[in-house]
Amino acid sequence: MSVNARRESGYLLRELQRGEMPFAPLCKPMKTIGARCYELRVLDESVTWRIMVRVDADAILVADVFAKKTPKTPQGIIDACKKRLREYDAQ
């Protein structure tokens, strides 16, 4: 991730911490992962990054960060995010 993409990521995560939801196309709900889950979109020089997050009352959980290369989110990413969030909730 370039410096500018990291700054943009930090800005979007800070917005979520403040309780403000970034507008589309920067943020979209990911109900396939679970309630309160979103996909943040960060444009970089040659790639578009995705940050999968869940917004809890006391935390912003980052479930995954990946370079998106296809229009559809890969099923493996969705499954990994679900597993990570389940493990977090179990602890």
C-alpha positions as CSV (number, residue, x, y, z in Angstrom):
1,M,0.0,0.0,0.0
2,S,1.3,3.4,-0.9
3,V,1.7,6.2,1.6
4,N,-1.4,7.9,0.2
5,A,-3.5,4.7,0.4
6,R,-2.4,4.2,4.0
7,R,-3.5,7.8,4.8
8,E,-6.9,7.3,3.1
9,S,-7.3,4.0,5.0
10,G,-6.6,5.8,8.2
11,Y,-9.0,8.6,7.4
12,L,-11.8,6.1,6.6
13,L,-11.2,4.1,9.8
14,R,-11.2,7.4,11.8
15,E,-14.5,8.3,10.3
16,L,-15.9,5.0,11.5
17,Q,-14.5,5.6,15.0
18,R,-16.2,8.9,15.1
19,G,-19.5,7.2,14.3
20,E,-19.7,8.6,10.8
21,M,-20.3,6.2,7.9
22,P,-18.3,7.1,4.7
23,F,-20.5,7.3,1.6
24,A,-20.6,5.0,-1.4
25,P,-18.5,4.1,-3.3
26,L,-16.0,4.3,-0.4
27,C,-18.0,2.1,1.9
28,K,-20.6,-0.6,1.3
29,P,-22.4,-3.0,3.6
30,M,-21.2,-6.6,3.5
31,K,-24.2,-8.5,4.8
32,T,-22.7,-11.7,3.4
33,I,-20.1,-11.5,6.2
34,G,-22.5,-10.4,9.0
35,A,-24.3,-7.5,10.7
36,R,-22.4,-4.2,11.0
37,C,-19.8,-5.4,8.4
38,Y,-18.6,-3.1,5.7
39,E,-16.1,-3.1,2.8
40,L,-14.0,0.1,2.6
41,R,-12.6,1.0,-0.8
42,V,-9.2,2.6,-1.1
43,L,-7.8,3.6,-4.5
44,D,-4.1,3.3,-4.9
45,E,-1.7,4.0,-7.8
46,S,-2.2,0.7,-9.6
47,V,-4.6,-1.3,-7.4
48,T,-7.8,-0.9,-5.4
49,W,-7.6,-2.1,-1.8
50,R,-10.4,-3.4,0.2
51,I,-10.6,-3.2,4.0
52,M,-13.2,-5.5,5.5
53,V,-14.4,-4.2,8.9
54,R,-17.1,-4.7,11.5
55,V,-18.3,-1.8,13.5
56,D,-19.0,-2.8,17.1
57,A,-20.1,-0.4,19.9
58,D,-16.6,-0.4,21.5
59,A,-14.3,-1.2,18.5
60,I,-13.7,-1.2,14.8
61,L,-12.6,-4.7,13.9
62,V,-10.5,-5.1,10.8
63,A,-11.2,-8.6,9.4
64,D,-9.0,-8.4,6.3
65,V,-7.2,-6.1,3.9
66,F,-6.6,-7.2,0.3
67,A,-6.1,-6.0,-3.2
68,K,-9.3,-6.5,-5.2
69,K,-8.8,-7.6,-8.7
70,T,-12.3,-8.8,-9.7
71,P,-15.7,-7.1,-9.4
72,K,-17.0,-9.8,-6.9
73,T,-15.4,-10.3,-3.5
74,P,-13.8,-13.7,-3.5
75,Q,-15.6,-16.4,-1.4
76,G,-12.4,-17.3,0.3
77,I,-12.1,-13.7,1.7
78,I,-15.7,-13.8,2.9
79,D,-15.2,-17.1,4.6
80,A,-12.0,-16.0,6.2
81,C,-13.6,-12.8,7.6
82,K,-16.6,-14.8,9.0
83,K,-14.2,-17.2,10.7
84,R,-12.0,-14.4,12.2
85,L,-15.1,-12.6,13.5
86,R,-16.5,-15.8,15.0
87,E,-13.2,-16.5,16.7
88,Y,-13.1,-12.9,18.1
89,D,-16.7,-13.2,19.4
90,A,-15.9,-16.6,21.1
91,Q,-13.1,-15.1,23.1
